[in-house]
Amino acid sequence: MIEKDYLPRKEKYENSNETFKGRNSYSKTDEDATFMRMKEDHMLNGQLKPGYNIQVGTENNFVIGYDVFPNPTDTRTFIPHLENVQKRLNCKFNTVIADAGYGSEENYDYLEKNEITGIVKYTSYEKEMKRSFKKKTFNAENWKYDSVQKEYTCPCGNPVPYKLTRKRKSDSGYEQTVDVYQCENCEGCPFRELCTKSEYGRMVQRNDHWLEQKTKVKNYLATEEYKSLMKKRSTECETVFGQTKGNLKFRRFHLRGKEKVGTEWGLLMIGYDFKQLIRLMNA
């Protein structure tokens, strides 16, 4: 009797698992949609609602490609969107500009491997550029580091030596290598409460490859050429969504299913490009 009752529930779980397709949720009214925390809603409380992540590529104020994704984060949409647009246009981009939501170790590696110059900030870039960030005494990124001895020096002057190396894989299968450092002299340290809450002492994780990538990004963005490109990106891409959501009042899809949503958005983008063309002709 227990076995008979168990089977339908097991089948239900298996069917749901297939529908998830690697996501953490899906909508029963549109199984292709994923619950996402919307930036705005009529209740103004950041409600979770089923939706899609729309990616748009632009050049010279025209939309040259778009994609519809069910995953809420931009990081994992960067590579497939870029590959899709290049495939459709039968071309290879020399330079790609994107905002901080796309900056990740995996994406930087992809750009370097494919010989594409990436003008892409990482999430904490703006914060790290501020003077206040560099004055944070207990932030390990501001600590003295000895690459020969492989150890940090904490604000109290204690060594924080290398302990072990960990490898971890992201959901997409990308592997990262992280070195772990741990202080052995936290007991009795007058700064302990300000430095760490761990009962085992301060632990620091260091990813040398990621730090190298961040340095390259900072060097790129320090030049006037790339600063101007970042400004151009903000006016081009954000204008597409601003025009669509603000002027056209298009804030929700009328159709369901990824394919139909893609068609609906595609028609909007064709209209947007026609509008841009007419504007140029009348200029």
C-alpha positions in Angstrom: 0.0 0.0 0.0 2.9 2.4 0.9 4.6 1.5 -2.4 1.4 2.2 -4.4 1.0 5.6 -2.8 4.6 6.5 -3.3 4.9 5.9 -7.0 2.6 8.8 -8.1 4.5 11.2 -5.9 7.8 10.0 -7.2 6.6 10.5 -10.8 5.4 13.9 -9.9 8.8 14.9 -8.6 10.5 13.4 -11.6 8.3 15.3 -14.0 8.8 18.6 -12.1 12.6 18.0 -12.1 12.5 17.7 -15.9 10.5 20.9 -16.2 13.0 22.8 -14.0 15.9 22.2 -16.5 18.5 23.4 -14.1 16.4 26.3 -12.7 15.3 26.8 -9.2 11.6 27.5 -10.1 9.1 27.6 -12.8 5.6 28.9 -13.3 2.6 26.5 -13.6 0.9 28.9 -16.0 4.1 29.2 -18.1 6.6 26.4 -17.5 9.3 28.1 -19.6 9.2 31.2 -17.2 11.2 31.4 -14.0 10.3 33.3 -10.8 12.4 36.5 -10.6 12.5 39.4 -8.3 11.3 42.3 -10.4 12.8 45.7 -10.1 9.4 47.3 -10.0 5.9 46.3 -9.3 2.7 48.0 -8.2 3.2 46.9 -4.6 6.8 48.2 -4.7 8.0 45.4 -2.5 10.1 43.4 -5.0 7.7 40.6 -5.5 8.8 37.3 -7.1 7.0 36.9 -10.5 7.4 34.6 -13.4 9.4 36.2 -16.1 12.2 36.1 -18.7 15.6 37.6 -18.9 15.8 39.5 -22.2 19.3 40.2 -23.6 19.8 42.8 -26.4 22.8 43.5 -28.5 23.2 46.9 -30.2 25.5 48.7 -32.6 25.2 52.3 -33.7 21.9 52.7 -32.0 20.3 49.7 -33.8 19.3 46.4 -32.3 21.4 43.7 -34.0 20.3 40.7 -31.9 18.3 39.6 -28.9 17.8 36.4 -26.9 15.2 35.2 -24.3 16.6 33.3 -21.3 14.8 31.7 -18.4 17.6 32.3 -15.9 17.5 35.5 -13.8 21.2 36.3 -13.6 23.0 38.0 -16.5 26.3 36.3 -15.9 25.3 33.0 -17.5 23.5 34.6 -20.5 26.6 36.5 -21.7 28.4 33.6 -23.7 25.3 32.0 -25.3 23.9 35.5 -26.3 27.2 36.5 -27.8 27.5 33.3 -29.7 24.0 33.4 -30.9 24.3 37.0 -32.3 27.6 36.2 -34.0 26.1 33.1 -35.6 23.1 34.9 -36.9 25.1 37.7 -38.3 27.8 35.3 -39.6 30.5 37.5 -38.1 33.1 37.7 -35.3 33.2 40.7 -32.9 36.5 42.4 -32.2 35.2 44.3 -29.1 32.3 43.7 -26.8 31.0 46.2 -24.3 28.7 45.2 -21.4 27.9 46.4 -17.9 29.0 45.0 -14.6 26.3 42.3 -14.4 28.3 40.3 -17.0 31.7 40.5 -15.4 32.9 37.0 -14.3 36.0 34.9 -14.4 34.4 32.5 -16.9 33.2 35.3 -19.2 36.6 37.0 -19.2 38.3 33.7 -20.0 35.9 33.2 -22.9 36.6 36.6 -24.4 40.4 36.1 -24.1 40.3 32.6 -25.6 38.3 34.0 -28.6 40.5 37.0 -29.0 37.7 39.5 -28.2 38.5 42.7 -26.4 36.0 42.8 -23.5 35.1 46.2 -22.0 33.1 44.6 -19.2 33.2 45.8 -15.6 32.9 43.3 -12.7 30.3 43.7 -9.9 32.5 45.4 -7.3 34.5 47.6 -9.8 32.8 50.9 -8.8 33.2 50.1 -5.1 36.8 49.3 -5.5 37.6 52.5 -7.3 36.5 54.6 -4.3 39.0 55.8 -1.7 36.8 54.5 1.1 37.4 51.0 -0.2 41.1 51.3 0.0 40.9 52.6 3.6 39.1 49.5 4.8 41.7 48.0 7.2 40.1 44.6 7.5 39.5 43.9 3.9 42.1 41.3 2.9 42.5 42.9 -0.6 44.2 45.8 1.2 46.6 43.6 3.2 50.2 43.2 2.4 50.8 40.0 0.4 54.1 38.1 -0.1 53.9 36.0 -3.2 57.2 34.3 -2.5 56.3 33.2 1.0 52.6 32.8 0.0 51.3 34.7 3.0 49.3 37.8 4.0 50.1 40.1 6.9 47.0 41.1 8.9 46.4 44.6 10.4 47.8 43.4 13.7 51.1 42.3 12.0 50.4 38.6 12.2 51.3 36.3 9.3 48.3 34.7 7.5 50.0 31.7 5.8 48.8 29.5 2.9 46.9 26.4 4.0 45.4 24.6 1.0 44.0 24.9 -2.5 40.4 24.3 -3.4 38.9 23.7 -6.8 35.2 24.4 -7.4 32.9 24.2 -10.3 30.1 26.6 -11.2 26.7 25.5 -12.4 27.9 25.8 -15.9 30.8 23.5 -15.3 33.5 26.2 -15.2 36.3 25.4 -12.7 37.9 27.9 -10.4 41.1 27.5 -8.3 41.1 29.2 -4.9 44.0 29.3 -2.4 43.0 29.4 1.3 45.0 31.3 3.9 44.4 31.2 7.7 45.7 33.2 10.6 46.9 31.1 13.5 47.3 34.0 16.0 43.8 35.3 16.3 43.4 34.2 19.9 43.8 37.3 22.1 44.1 39.7 19.2 42.6 43.1 20.1 41.2 43.4 16.5 39.6 40.0 16.4 36.0 41.2 16.7 36.5 43.7 13.9 38.3 41.2 11.7 36.4 37.9 11.9 33.5 36.2 13.6 34.9 32.7 13.0 35.9 30.7 16.1 38.8 29.3 14.1 40.4 32.6 13.2 40.5 34.8 10.1 40.4 32.9 6.8 41.2 34.5 3.4 40.4 33.0 0.0 42.6 34.2 -2.9 42.0 33.5 -6.6 45.1 34.7 -8.5 43.6 34.2 -11.9 40.6 36.4 -11.0 42.8 39.1 -9.5 44.8 39.2 -12.8 41.6 39.5 -14.8 40.4 42.4 -12.5 43.7 44.2 -13.0 43.3 43.9 -16.8 39.8 45.3 -16.6 41.0 48.3 -14.5 43.8 49.0 -17.0 41.3 48.9 -19.9 38.8 51.2 -18.2 41.5 53.7 -17.1 42.0 54.8 -20.8 39.8 57.5 -22.3 39.0 55.4 -25.3 37.3 52.6 -23.3 35.7 55.1 -20.9 33.9 56.7 -23.9 32.9 53.2 -25.1 31.3 52.4 -21.8 29.4 55.7 -21.9 28.2 54.9 -25.4 27.0 51.4 -24.2 24.8 53.0 -21.5 23.1 55.3 -24.0 22.5 52.6 -26.6 21.4 49.6 -24.7 19.5 51.4 -21.9 17.6 53.4 -24.5 16.1 50.2 -26.0 14.6 49.2 -22.7 13.7 52.8 -21.8 11.8 53.4 -25.1 10.1 50.0 -24.8 9.1 50.2 -21.2 8.7 53.9 -20.8 7.4 55.3 -24.1 5.6 52.2 -25.4 4.4 51.2 -21.9 5.4 47.6 -22.6 6.0 46.1 -19.2 4.7 42.6 -19.5 4.5 39.9 -22.2 1.0 39.1 -23.5 2.0 35.6 -24.7 3.3 32.5 -22.9 6.1 30.2 -23.7 9.7 31.1 -24.6 9.2 30.8 -28.3 6.1 33.0 -28.4 7.7 35.5 -26.0 10.7 35.6 -28.4 8.4 36.4 -31.3 6.7 39.1 -29.4 9.9 40.8 -28.4 11.3 40.3 -31.9 8.4 42.3 -33.4 9.0 45.1 -30.9 12.7 45.2 -31.8 11.9 45.3 -35.6 9.6 48.3 -34.8 12.4 49.9 -32.7 14.9 49.6 -35.6 12.4 51.0 -38.1 11.9 54.0 -35.8 15.6 54.5 -35.6 16.0 54.3 -39.4 13.2 56.9 -39.9 14.8 59.2 -37.3 18.1 59.0 -39.2 16.4 59.7 -42.6 14.7 62.8 -41.2 17.8 64.1 -39.4 
